[in-house]
Amino acid sequence: MLKTRDLKKIYTTEEVETTALNNINIEVNEGEFVSIMGPSGCGKSTLLNILGLLDNPSAGEYLFLDENVSVFSERRRASFRKGNIGFVFQSFNLIDELTVFENIELPLLYLRVPSSERKKRVEEALQQMEIFARRTHFPQQLSGGQQQRVAVARAVIARPKVILADEPTGNLDSAHGSEVMGLLSKLNEEGTTIVMVTHSPDYAEYGNRVIHLFDGHVVTENIKEQPHA
């Protein structure tokens, strides 16, 4: 489903050239839950940004469903993201002026989904994430765990082919972190492909495969027969 070939990312300033990713070759199959681990500065978030078409590689190829998306223009990348990729961020990235319902609905507005269909799908997502009672609340009225539930609902509302999660439990305590990991695991069991960056070895175990990065290189890949229960 997702495949990189000799992927490189180099950041250049007037004084220094920094290689963030060097010859990355990975493949994510449909329905997988892949965790990406490594120390700070190893290239995890850079790789996730490229997989999410938020950034371009300096060299190499990135294939999404066998299409070389690394050569897309910015406009085409933005259009492609809308229907194919959902994002869950550490900082939630909710809009404070919008209610829970409106935050979740936003991707469907961009996709021009009719009003009646939007209402139906948002209400289903609210029920699925067990936050229906909070639908008229604003983000600042929610706990961190509830805000991340809203963020996960927003990520899945457009029924994307893959969810990219960047430290989704980073701002949560252990109890709320485990709740969010349970939600992601449930979505994966229902068929959603997930790629997650995490510092936590425990949360990485929710995936069926763990990729370890160090200094911009893939150093190990651990494949598990059974994901975390």
Disulfide bonds with the S-S distance in Angstrom:
none
